[in-house]
Amino acid sequence: MVDLDDISVLTEPSKEYLNQRQELDYKSERESCLKWLLTFGKNPEKADGYAHGTVKPRSSRIDQFYRFVWEYEGGYTANVTHEHADAWMTHLAQRDVSNTHKCNCQKAIKMLFKWRKHEHGFSEWDPKITFSQDSSSNPREFLTRDERAAVRDAALEYGSVPAYNNLTPAERDRWKAYLAQRFDKPKEDVEPSDWDRANGWKVPSLVWASLDAGLRPIEVERSKISWIDTDNSVLRIPKSESSKNRDNWVVSLRERTAQALKKWLDEREAYAKYEDTDAVWLTRQGNPYDTSSLRYLLKNLCEIADIDTQHRQMSWYAIRHSVGTYMTREEDLAAAQAQLRHKNPETTMKYDQVPIEDRQDALDRMG
């Protein structure tokens, strides 16, 4: 069954436009579209859907498009057309927003019309206006060596609490109140085992594995227990489950990371929410991690590590880009290509550059 729990089907801004019957009609339209995209959207013939982390943000952009149409038409309609889509692109072209945002909006609307073709027999949309993605020959934001080390250490500090036996009764009572809120349970039900849970190995294992393997958000989401080989300190990602679905990959891990994963797998057995899934990591709400939850995690890790992110577009890919940059620096492009699971070596070429701190050292030596 397709899960739409954390995708807003009927948003508050859209509710303001709609009466009760229109709400029901629009909600039905949205649910049908989103479920199709998640189940069939990428390749309908093979029942291969888009990843949840792809559909969720594009769902929001599709919702924005519908509201644009309602403004354009002066009232509600679910019958969006190619003319409406072209009008929105013209509107976006005139706005002071990034080309990346414009491109993502266009991709979202293409997905919408792909669904309308397969479900209602309409034709797909060929936009009159296209946008060039904001790009560079360099990888986007990445963590420096020092920042990688700081994030690795911050993962050990994230969410930790003082040891149960080292607290006075008054201190223990305050921490029980905190853990009750954190784990959404009555304060009187908080037990010493909840202290162990708070100091567990989920976050360190997730962060360290990503720092080593450069895991994409979708790979964190799809991660399976069967991928993990702690005896040999590797991840074995099969072709059928890899992000690009092209090759089997064997990805190296540090021994410390393999030990953290082993501790987490042992600990994981104690939690009921993992009983019916082979997912390696789930959020506190029991959902797979996605782009937004991983961005939130990295933001908190950077705060703990005192890493300034004010003028940086920091996402989980910053970790991946740092793996590519320094693996190329320490080894070569072939090693980075294998570690990052790039089919095309040209994709790895963008990491063939000297990191900024090395260039700064060179300037110091140059005098």
TORDOZA-139801 format. One line per 10 residues: number of its first residue (from 1); their letters; for each residue x, y, z of N, C-alpha, C, O. Coordinates in steps of 0.02 Angstrom, whole numbers. Example, Ala and Ser with C-alpha at 12.3 -4.5 7.8 and 13.67 -1.06 7.14 Angstrom:
BEGIN
1) AS) 660:-284:390:615:-225:390:660:-165:390:712:-166:423  642:-112:354:684:-53:357:645:2:394:670:57:402
% end
This chain:
BEGIN
1) MVDLDDISVL) 42:-60:0:0:0:0:44:63:0:92:67:39  29:111:-44:68:172:-49:54:217:10:-3:230:28  108:242:42:102:283:102:107:357:83:159:379:58  54:395:96:55:467:84:54:507:149:41:567:149  69:473:205:61:504:271:99:570:278:72:617:306  161:573:253:201:634:263:202:679:202:242:725:198  158:665:153:149:710:95:82:747:105:30:715:113  85:812:103:24:852:113:-18:850:50:-2:882:0  -72:812:52:-116:805:-6:-158:868:-15:-163:895:-70  -189:890:39:-230:951:37:-197:1003:82:-205:1000:143
11) TEPSKEYLNQ) -161:1050:53:-123:1098:92:-168:1155:117:-221:1168:90  -144:1188:169:-182:1244:197:-191:1301:147:-246:1329:143  -139:1320:108:-150:1373:59:-203:1355:7:-241:1398:-15  -206:1291:-13:-256:1271:-62:-326:1269:-32:-375:1284:-66  -331:1252:32:-397:1250:65:-431:1319:61:-492:1323:57  -391:1372:63:-420:1439:63:-457:1454:-1:-500:1499:-3  -441:1418:-55:-474:1429:-119:-538:1388:-128:-579:1403:-172  -549:1337:-85:-597:1285:-102:-655:1281:-53:-647:1292:7  -714:1264:-80:-770:1246:-36:-766:1171:-22:-720:1137:-45  -813:1145:17:-809:1076:41:-808:1026:-17:-769:979:-16
21) RQELDYKSER) -852:1035:-66:-855:988:-122:-792:992:-165:-768:942:-191  -767:1053:-174:-705:1062:-212:-646:1029:-176:-602:1000:-208  -645:1035:-110:-592:1002:-71:-592:927:-84:-539:898:-96  -650:896:-82:-654:824:-93:-631:805:-163:-596:755:-172  -651:845:-213:-632:831:-282:-557:839:-291:-524:796:-321  -529:893:-264:-457:906:-272:-416:854:-234:-365:831:-259  -439:836:-175:-403:785:-136:-402:718:-172:-351:684:-173  -457:700:-203:-461:637:-241:-413:639:-300:-377:591:-314  -412:696:-335:-367:705:-392:-294:699:-370:-254:665:-403  -277:732:-315:-208:731:-290:-187:661:-268:-132:639:-284
31) ESCLKWLLTF) -229:627:-230:-212:560:-207:-200:513:-265:-153:473:-264  -243:516:-315:-235:473:-373:-169:486:-408:-134:439:-428  -152:550:-416:-90:568:-450:-29:546:-410:16:514:-438  -27:561:-346:31:546:-305:42:471:-299:99:448:-302  -10:433:-290:-3:361:-285:23:331:-350:63:285:-349  -1:358:-406:23:334:-471:97:350:-480:136:308:-504  117:410:-462:187:430:-469:232:386:-427:286:366:-449  211:370:-366:251:328:-321:253:255:-344:302:220:-329  202:232:-379:197:162:-398:220:149:-470:252:98:-484  202:194:-516:215:183:-587:254:238:-622:279:229:-677
41) GKNPEKADGY) 261:296:-589:281:357:-624:344:354:-666:345:381:-721  397:323:-641:461:323:-678:457:279:-740:478:300:-794  430:220:-733:424:173:-789:359:134:-781:359:81:-750  304:158:-810:239:126:-800:237:53:-822:204:12:-791  274:37:-876:273:-32:-902:302:-81:-852:283:-140:-852  349:-58:-811:382:-102:-762:357:-90:-691:385:-116:-643  305:-49:-684:279:-31:-618:334:-5:-573:340:-25:-515  375:39:-601:431:69:-564:414:141:-549:412:183:-594  403:156:-486:382:223:-467:441:268:-449:497:244:-440  427:332:-444:477:380:-421:489:369:-346:446:345:-310
51) AHGTVKPRSS) 548:388:-324:564:384:-253:521:432:-213:502:486:-237  506:413:-152:466:456:-107:499:524:-99:465:576:-98  566:524:-94:602:588:-86:600:632:-147:614:691:-143  582:604:-205:572:643:-266:501:670:-269:491:728:-286  453:628:-254:383:647:-261:363:700:-209:325:745:-226  388:695:-149:366:740:-96:377:814:-113:329:852:-110  438:835:-131:446:907:-147:410:927:-212:386:983:-217  406:881:-260:372:898:-323:297:901:-313:262:937:-348  272:864:-264:201:869:-247:184:940:-226:131:966:-244  229:971:-187:217:1039:-165:216:1087:-224:176:1134:-225
61) RIDQFYRFVW) 260:1076:-273:262:1121:-332:201:1111:-376:176:1159:-406  177:1049:-381:116:1037:-419:57:1073:-386:15:1102:-420  56:1072:-320:3:1108:-283:7:1183:-296:-45:1215:-304  67:1211:-299:75:1282:-316:48:1296:-386:17:1348:-398  60:1250:-432:36:1258:-501:-40:1261:-503:-68:1304:-536  -73:1216:-467:-146:1217:-466:-172:1285:-439:-219:1313:-466  -141:1310:-388:-163:1375:-360:-153:1431:-411:-193:1477:-416  -97:1427:-449:-86:1476:-503:-143:1472:-554:-169:1524:-576  -163:1412:-572:-218:1402:-620:-283:1432:-593:-320:1463:-631  -297:1421:-529:-359:1448:-501:-360:1524:-502:-412:1555:-514
71) EYEGGYTANV) -302:1554:-489:-296:1627:-494:-306:1648:-567:-340:1697:-581  -275:1610:-612:-277:1625:-683:-347:1621:-711:-368:1662:-752  -385:1571:-688:-453:1558:-713:-507:1593:-672:-565:1595:-692  -487:1619:-614:-536:1652:-571:-579:1603:-532:-633:1622:-509  -556:1541:-522:-594:1492:-484:-566:1422:-492:-520:1411:-531  -593:1377:-453:-568:1308:-451:-580:1270:-516:-633:1275:-547  -530:1231:-536:-537:1181:-588:-482:1129:-578:-426:1146:-558  -498:1066:-593:-447:1014:-593:-423:999:-663:-378:959:-674  -454:1032:-712:-438:1021:-783:-382:1067:-805:-393:1116:-841  -322:1052:-783:-264:1093:-802:-242:1075:-872:-247:1017:-892
81) THEHADAWMT) -218:1124:-909:-201:1114:-980:-128:1134:-993:-94:1162:-951  -106:1118:-1055:-39:1139:-1076:-33:1215:-1076:20:1242:-1060  -87:1249:-1093:-85:1323:-1093:-74:1349:-1023:-38:1398:-1013  -106:1317:-974:-95:1336:-904:-21:1326:-885:9:1369:-853  6:1270:-905:76:1254:-888:123:1305:-920:170:1328:-887  112:1322:-983:155:1371:-1016:148:1440:-984:196:1477:-979  87:1456:-962:76:1520:-929:115:1523:-863:141:1576:-845  117:1467:-827:154:1466:-764:229:1473:-776:263:1507:-739  254:1442:-830:325:1448:-845:342:1521:-862:395:1545:-842  298:1555:-899:309:1625:-914:310:1666:-850:351:1711:-841
91) HLAQRDVSNT) 264:1650:-804:261:1684:-739:326:1672:-700:354:1720:-672  351:1610:-699:413:1595:-663:473:1630:-695:518:1652:-660  473:1633:-761:529:1664:-797:537:1738:-776:593:1764:-778  482:1769:-757:484:1840:-739:498:1852:-665:506:1909:-643  500:1797:-627:512:1804:-554:586:1800:-538:625:1769:-574  605:1833:-484:675:1834:-461:687:1773:-416:697:1780:-356  687:1714:-447:702:1652:-411:755:1614:-451:767:1629:-509  787:1566:-420:842:1531:-452:817:1488:-511:760:1466:-512  861:1477:-558:845:1432:-614:834:1361:-589:796:1324:-619  868:1343:-535:858:1277:-507:785:1268:-485:754:1216:-498
101) HKCNCQKAIK) 758:1319:-452:687:1316:-432:642:1312:-493:595:1272:-494  656:1352:-544:616:1351:-604:618:1282:-638:567:1256:-660  678:1253:-641:686:1187:-671:647:1134:-632:614:1091:-661  650:1139:-566:615:1090:-524:539:1097:-532:503:1047:-531  515:1158:-540:443:1168:-552:424:1137:-618:371:1105:-624  465:1146:-668:450:1118:-734:449:1042:-733:406:1011:-763  497:1012:-697:499:939:-690:435:914:-656:408:863:-675  413:951:-605:353:930:-569:292:930:-615:251:884:-612  286:981:-657:227:985:-701:232:933:-756:180:907:-778  291:917:-779:298:862:-827:274:796:-796:242:756:-830
111) MLFKWRKHEH) 289:786:-733:265:726:-699:189:726:-695:157:674:-705  159:784:-682:87:789:-678:54:769:-745:6:731:-746  81:796:-799:51:781:-864:67:710:-888:31:682:-929  121:681:-862:135:610:-875:81:567:-844:57:519:-875  61:585:-784:5:549:-751:-60:559:-789:-98:512:-799  -73:621:-810:-136:635:-845:-139:596:-911:-193:576:-933  -82:586:-944:-81:547:-1005:-100:475:-992:-143:446:-1026  -68:445:-942:-78:374:-928:-145:359:-896:-173:305:-904  -171:406:-859:-234:394:-823:-295:421:-861:-350:392:-855  -287:474:-900:-344:506:-932:-338:512:-1007:-384:535:-1041
121) GFSEWDPKIT) -281:490:-1035:-273:490:-1108:-253:557:-1138:-253:564:-1199  -236:607:-1096:-213:671:-1123:-140:663:-1147:-107:614:-1131  -117:711:-1184:-48:708:-1209:0:738:-1157:-20:779:-1116  63:715:-1160:113:743:-1116:129:814:-1137:114:835:-1194  160:852:-1093:172:923:-1104:243:934:-1130:291:909:-1101  249:972:-1184:313:993:-1212:318:1068:-1201:290:1106:-1240  353:1090:-1149:353:1161:-1131:382:1206:-1185:430:1188:-1219  353:1265:-1192:379:1315:-1240:441:1350:-1212:483:1372:-1250  445:1354:-1146:502:1386:-1113:539:1333:-1073:508:1294:-1037  605:1331:-1079:646:1287:-1037:696:1329:-999:713:1385:-1019
131) FSQDSSSNPR) 720:1302:-944:768:1338:-902:832:1297:-896:830:1236:-894  888:1332:-893:952:1299:-883:964:1292:-808:961:1341:-771  978:1231:-786:991:1219:-716:1052:1258:-694:1102:1260:-730  1049:1290:-635:1108:1323:-607:1162:1270:-601:1153:1220:-567  1219:1281:-633:1270:1229:-634:1339:1259:-630:1348:1320:-636  1386:1215:-621:1456:1234:-618:1497:1172:-633:1473:1116:-625  1559:1183:-654:1602:1125:-665:1625:1096:-598:1652:1041:-596  1614:1133:-544:1633:1109:-478:1574:1075:-444:1517:1090:-459  1588:1028:-397:1534:1001:-358:1504:1055:-314:1538:1105:-299  1442:1047:-293:1410:1097:-251:1441:1095:-181:1493:1064:-171
141) EFLTRDERAA) 1410:1128:-134:1436:1135:-67:1461:1069:-39:1427:1018:-45  1520:1069:-8:1545:1008:22:1579:1024:88:1597:1082:101  1589:973:130:1621:981:194:1696:978:186:1722:936:148  1732:1021:220:1805:1017:221:1827:958:264:1785:926:297  1892:943:263:1917:888:305:1900:900:378:1876:855:413  1913:961:403:1900:976:473:1825:970:488:1806:946:541  1784:992:442:1712:988:452:1688:915:451:1643:897:490  1717:874:409:1700:803:409:1715:772:478:1674:734:505  1773:788:505:1791:761:571:1744:788:625:1724:751:670  1726:851:619:1682:881:669:1612:851:666:1581:838:718
151) VRDAALEYGS) 1587:838:606:1521:806:598:1523:735:623:1475:712:654  1578:700:610:1585:631:636:1581:631:712:1548:588:741  1615:679:744:1613:682:817:1544:705:842:1520:680:893  1513:751:805:1447:776:825:1395:721:826:1348:723:865  1403:672:782:1356:616:779:1356:576:844:1304:548:863  1413:575:879:1416:541:944:1382:581:999:1357:554:1048  1381:647:989:1351:691:1039:1276:701:1027:1240:717:1074  1253:691:966:1185:706:946:1134:667:989:1135:605:990  1091:703:1024:1037:672:1062:1058:634:1124:1017:601:1155  1122:638:1142:1146:599:1200:1122:630:1265:1108:690:1268
161) VPAYNNLTPA) 1118:589:1317:1098:612:1383:1148:584:1434:1182:535:1421  1152:616:1494:1199:591:1545:1181:519:1566:1123:499:1563  1231:482:1588:1221:414:1610:1171:411:1668:1174:454:1713  1127:363:1667:1073:357:1717:1101:355:1788:1075:389:1833  1153:315:1799:1180:305:1867:1220:364:1892:1238:367:1951  1236:412:1847:1276:470:1868:1233:530:1888:1259:584:1901  1167:521:1889:1122:576:1902:1093:574:1973:1082:519:2000  1082:632:2002:1047:635:2066:972:623:2052:951:629:1995  933:608:2103:861:598:2092:828:658:2058:785:649:2015  847:719:2078:817:779:2048:836:785:1974:794:800:1932
171) ERDRWKAYLA) 901:772:1959:924:775:1890:890:721:1848:870:732:1791  884:662:1877:853:605:1842:780:622:1825:756:603:1771  746:656:1871:676:674:1859:670:722:1800:624:717:1759  717:770:1795:715:818:1740:729:783:1673:698:798:1623  777:736:1674:793:701:1612:736:653:1593:726:639:1534  700:627:1642:642:585:1626:589:625:1589:558:601:1542  579:687:1611:531:731:1576:552:743:1504:511:743:1458  618:754:1495:644:764:1427:634:702:1384:612:708:1327  651:644:1410:645:582:1371:572:564:1358:557:535:1306  529:580:1405:457:567:1394:432:606:1333:395:580:1292
181) QRFDKPKEDV) 454:669:1328:434:710:1270:468:685:1207:436:681:1154  531:667:1212:568:645:1153:541:580:1124:537:573:1063  522:534:1167:498:469:1144:422:463:1145:394:409:1133  388:519:1159:315:522:1156:284:467:1200:245:426:1175  301:468:1264:273:419:1310:264:453:1378:296:504:1391  219:428:1421:210:458:1486:274:458:1527:315:412:1522  283:510:1567:344:517:1606:353:457:1653:409:434:1663  297:432:1681:303:376:1729:324:311:1695:344:264:1728  320:309:1628:340:248:1591:412:250:1568:437:202:1539  447:306:1580:517:310:1560:559:265:1605:554:268:1666
191) EPSDWDRANG) 600:223:1574:640:173:1609:714:184:1595:732:220:1549  758:151:1633:830:156:1619:848:136:1547:897:162:1519  809:91:1517:823:71:1448:815:129:1399:846:130:1346  773:178:1418:765:237:1375:828:279:1374:842:314:1325  867:277:1428:932:311:1428:978:278:1376:1013:312:1339  978:212:1375:1019:176:1326:996:192:1255:1037:200:1209  931:196:1246:904:211:1180:926:281:1157:943:290:1099  925:329:1203:945:398:1186:1019:401:1166:1038:442:1125  1059:357:1196:1131:356:1182:1149:301:1133:1205:276:1133  1101:283:1090:1110:227:1045:1154:244:985:1182:299:980
201) WKVPSLVWAS) 1159:196:939:1206:200:883:1172:213:816:1204:207:764  1107:230:816:1074:242:752:1105:300:715:1128:292:658  1106:358:746:1132:417:711:1207:411:695:1226:426:639  1249:390:742:1320:382:723:1330:334:665:1370:348:621  1294:278:664:1303:230:610:1280:259:543:1312:249:492  1225:296:544:1199:326:482:1247:379:456:1264:380:397  1269:423:501:1313:478:481:1381:451:458:1408:473:407  1410:405:497:1476:380:479:1474:340:413:1520:346:373  1422:301:403:1416:264:340:1410:313:281:1438:301:228  1375:368:291:1368:418:238:1434:455:226:1451:470:169
211) LDAGLRPIEV) 1470:469:279:1536:501:272:1585:457:235:1629:482:200  1579:392:242:1624:346:207:1600:331:136:1639:334:89  1537:316:129:1510:292:65:1479:348:23:1461:335:-35  1473:408:50:1442:461:12:1370:443:-7:1349:454:-64  1333:416:41:1265:392:26:1220:449:3:1216:501:35  1186:439:-53:1134:485:-75:1074:478:-28:1066:426:4  1032:530:-22:972:524:19:929:463:0:903:429:45  921:450:-64:881:393:-85:912:327:-64:877:278:-53  979:325:-59:1013:264:-37:1004:253:38:998:197:61  1003:308:76:988:302:148:917:276:155:903:232:197
221) ERSKISWIDT) 871:303:115:801:282:118:792:208:101:753:174:132  829:184:50:821:115:26:866:65:62:862:5:48  907:87:107:957:44:138:926:-19:168:872:-17:198  960:-75:159:937:-140:184:991:-171:228:1051:-159:219  970:-211:275:1017:-246:319:1065:-289:278:1124:-296:295  1039:-318:224:1080:-362:183:1138:-326:149:1184:-359:125  1137:-260:146:1192:-223:116:1255:-225:160:1311:-219:135  1245:-234:225:1299:-222:273:1340:-285:285:1314:-336:306  1404:-280:272:1452:-334:285:1505:-306:333:1556:-278:311  1492:-314:398:1537:-285:447:1602:-324:452:1653:-295:471
231) DNSVLRIPKS) 1601:-388:437:1663:-428:440:1715:-402:392:1775:-402:408  1693:-379:334:1740:-355:283:1739:-278:276:1773:-251:233  1701:-245:319:1698:-172:320:1678:-143:252:1712:-99:225  1624:-169:224:1599:-144:160:1522:-142:160:1490:-176:200  1495:-102:115:1425:-106:97:1420:-141:30:1458:-125:-16  1374:-188:24:1364:-223:-40:1294:-204:-65:1243:-230:-41  1292:-157:-112:1229:-131:-138:1213:-166:-204:1247:-155:-253  1161:-208:-205:1146:-245:-266:1116:-200:-320:1087:-148:-305  1124:-221:-381:1099:-183:-439:1025:-166:-431:1004:-110:-447  986:-214:-408:913:-204:-403:894:-151:-353:838:-126:-355
241) ESSKNRDNWV) 940:-132:-307:925:-84:-255:968:-22:-258:960:23:-216  1014:-19:-306:1058:40:-311:1019:99:-338:967:91:-371  1044:158:-325:1008:219:-344:997:223:-419:943:242:-441  1048:206:-458:1042:211:-531:1023:144:-563:1013:142:-624  1019:90:-524:995:26:-548:1035:0:-608:1007:-25:-657  1103:6:-603:1144:-14:-660:1195:-67:-642:1209:-111:-683  1224:-65:-582:1277:-111:-565:1272:-131:-492:1241:-96:-451  1302:-189:-475:1314:-206:-406:1374:-166:-382:1423:-158:-419  1372:-142:-320:1426:-100:-295:1452:-128:-229:1413:-150:-187  1517:-127:-220:1549:-143:-157:1585:-80:-134:1631:-56:-167
251) VSLRERTAQA) 1563:-52:-77:1585:14:-55:1624:7:10:1600:-24:58  1683:35:12:1727:28:71:1702:69:130:1674:123:122  1714:43:190:1698:77:253:1759:76:298:1800:30:295  1765:126:341:1816:124:393:1797:70:444:1738:54:452  1846:43:479:1832:-7:529:1788:21:585:1744:-14:611  1800:84:603:1759:116:655:1686:119:633:1640:109:673  1675:132:569:1607:135:543:1575:67:544:1516:60:562  1613:16:524:1586:-52:525:1567:-73:596:1517:-106:606  1608:-53:645:1592:-69:714:1529:-32:738:1488:-60:775  1522:31:717:1462:69:734:1400:37:704:1347:33:736
261) LKKWLDEREA) 1405:14:642:1349:-20:609:1332:-85:645:1274:-102:653  1383:-122:667:1371:-185:703:1334:-171:769:1287:-206:786  1356:-119:804:1323:-101:867:1250:-81:854:1205:-98:892  1239:-43:799:1171:-22:784:1127:-81:765:1069:-84:786  1153:-128:725:1113:-186:705:1093:-228:766:1038:-254:769  1139:-234:815:1122:-270:877:1069:-232:916:1021:-262:941  1077:-166:921:1030:-125:959:962:-123:924:909:-124:957  963:-120:858:902:-114:817:853:-171:831:792:-161:826  878:-230:849:835:-287:862:788:-276:921:737:-310:927  804:-228:963:763:-216:1024:703:-172:1011:660:-165:1054
271) YAKYEDTDAV) 699:-141:951:646:-92:938:590:-122:896:602:-150:843  529:-115:921:471:-146:889:459:-120:818:435:-157:775  475:-56:805:459:-28:740:501:-59:683:486:-48:625  553:-96:701:594:-129:650:575:-202:639:606:-236:598  523:-226:673:507:-297:670:486:-319:600:501:-375:580  451:-276:564:424:-296:498:458:-261:440:428:-255:387  519:-239:450:555:-205:396:628:-224:399:655:-238:452  660:-224:340:732:-235:339:769:-169:325:828:-170:309  733:-112:331:765:-47:324:816:-39:380:803:-58:437  873:-11:365:926:-3:415:908:51:465:917:43:525
281) WLTRQGNPYD) 884:108:439:870:165:482:800:192:470:779:199:413  763:206:524:698:239:520:699:300:566:735:301:616  659:350:550:654:409:592:617:391:656:592:335:664  613:439:701:577:428:764:504:412:752:472:377:792  476:437:695:407:423:679:398:357:642:342:338:625  453:321:631:449:256:598:449:259:522:432:210:489  469:317:493:473:324:421:545:320:397:591:335:435  555:299:334:623:302:307:647:374:304:607:420:295  712:384:313:740:451:306:733:474:233:739:434:187  720:539:223:716:567:156:757:631:154:792:648:202
291) TSSLRYLLKN) 753:666:98:795:726:89:784:776:144:833:803:171  722:790:163:709:841:213:730:820:283:759:860:320  717:757:302:737:735:369:813:731:375:841:743:428  848:714:320:921:712:322:950:782:323:1001:794:356  919:829:288:942:898:291:934:925:362:978:960:387  878:908:395:867:929:464:920:899:510:945:933:555  936:835:499:987:803:540:1055:837:530:1089:851:579  1074:851:468:1139:882:455:1141:952:485:1193:973:512  1086:988:482:1083:1055:512:1097:1051:586:1135:1092:613  1068:1003:620:1080:996:692:1151:974:707:1181:996:755
301) LCEIADIDTQ) 1178:931:665:1247:909:674:1295:968:666:1343:975:703  1281:1011:616:1323:1070:606:1319:1118:665:1369:1150:682  1260:1123:695:1254:1166:754:1296:1139:811:1330:1177:846  1293:1073:821:1333:1042:874:1407:1052:860:1446:1065:906  1426:1045:797:1496:1050:777:1520:1122:768:1578:1134:752  1475:1170:778:1491:1241:771:1515:1257:700:1563:1294:690  1481:1228:650:1495:1241:580:1445:1293:555:1384:1282:557  1470:1349:531:1427:1403:507:1396:1384:440:1433:1370:392  1330:1382:436:1296:1365:373:1254:1423:346:1213:1413:301  1264:1482:374:1221:1538:357:1223:1555:283:1171:1571:253
311) HRQMSWYAIR) 1282:1552:253:1289:1572:183:1305:1512:139:1339:1519:88  1281:1453:159:1295:1393:121:1229:1355:109:1186:1352:153  1223:1327:50:1164:1285:35:1180:1214:55:1198:1172:14  1174:1200:119:1195:1137:148:1140:1085:142:1084:1095:167  1155:1029:110:1110:973:106:1150:910:118:1211:912:126  1115:852:120:1150:789:132:1203:776:78:1252:740:91  1194:805:19:1242:796:-35:1309:828:-19:1360:812:-50  1311:875:30:1375:904:50:1422:849:75:1482:852:65  1394:799:109:1434:742:132:1460:703:73:1519:686:70  1416:688:25:1436:650:-34:1490:686:-74:1538:656:-97
321) HSVGTYMTRE) 1481:751:-83:1529:789:-121:1598:791:-87:1649:792:-120  1598:790:-21:1662:789:15:1698:722:5:1759:719:0  1659:668:1:1689:602:-12:1723:602:-81:1780:580:-88  1688:628:-131:1717:630:-198:1778:674:-202:1828:655:-233  1776:732:-169:1832:779:-172:1895:749:-141:1948:752:-171  1888:720:-81:1948:697:-46:1969:627:-66:2028:610:-60  1923:585:-90:1944:521:-117:1985:531:-180:2035:496:-191  1965:579:-221:2005:595:-280:2073:622:-260:2124:606:-291  2074:664:-209:2137:694:-185:2183:641:-156:2243:642:-171  2157:595:-116:2199:545:-82:2217:486:-128:2272:459:-123
331) EDLAAAQAQL) 2172:467:-172:2185:411:-216:2185:435:-289:2235:462:-312  2131:424:-324:2126:447:-393:2052:446:-414:2009:429:-374  2039:465:-476:1971:468:-500:1938:399:-501:1878:393:-490  1978:348:-516:1950:280:-519:1924:259:-450:1871:229:-445  1962:275:-397:1939:259:-330:1876:298:-312:1830:270:-282  1874:362:-330:1815:402:-315:1755:377:-355:1699:377:-329  1766:357:-417:1711:332:-458:1681:269:-427:1620:262:-425  1723:224:-402:1698:163:-371:1663:177:-305:1610:149:-291  1693:222:-265:1665:236:-199:1597:272:-205:1552:261:-165  1591:315:-255:1529:354:-264:1479:319:-309:1423:344:-317
341) RHKNPETTMK) 1497:263:-338:1451:223:-379:1430:260:-442:1371:261:-459  1479:291:-475:1466:326:-538:1476:278:-596:1529:248:-603  1426:271:-638:1433:230:-698:1477:265:-749:1519:233:-781  1468:330:-756:1505:369:-806:1563:405:-773:1552:445:-727  1626:392:-795:1683:425:-764:1682:501:-771:1713:536:-731  1646:526:-822:1642:599:-830:1606:631:-772:1619:689:-755  1560:594:-741:1525:621:-682:1574:633:-625:1565:680:-586  1625:591:-620:1674:596:-566:1725:651:-579:1758:675:-533  1732:672:-643:1783:720:-661:1776:786:-623:1826:820:-612  1715:804:-603:1706:868:-569:1741:870:-502:1751:923:-473
351) YDQVPIEDRQ) 1761:811:-476:1797:809:-412:1872:813:-421:1909:814:-372  1895:816:-484:1967:818:-498:1991:890:-492:2006:923:-542  1996:914:-430:2016:983:-418:2049:986:-349:2043:940:-309  2085:1039:-337:2119:1047:-273:2073:1080:-223:2047:1134:-237  2060:1048:-165:2016:1078:-115:2041:1146:-93:2101:1161:-97  1995:1188:-70:2011:1258:-56:2065:1264:-2:2107:1309:-7  2064:1221:49:2114:1229:102:2184:1212:77:2233:1241:101  2189:1166:28:2254:1150:-1:2279:1209:-42:2339:1223:-43  2234:1243:-76:2254:1302:-115:2276:1358:-68:2322:1396:-83  2242:1363:-10:2263:1414:39:2332:1399:66:2372:1445:76
361) DALDRMG) 2347:1335:79:2414:1316:102:2466:1333:49:2522:1355:64  2448:1323:-15:2494:1338:-69:2509:1413:-72:2566:1434:-84  2458:1454:-60:2469:1527:-59:2515:1547:-3:2558:1590:-11  2507:1513:56:2552:1528:112:2624:1511:94:2670:1549:111  2634:1455:61:2702:1434:42:2731:1480:-12:2791:1490:-15  2686:1508:-54:2709:1552:-108:2731:1620:-82:2770:1655:-114  2707:1638:-22:2727:1701:8:2692:1762:-21:2706:1818:-1
% end
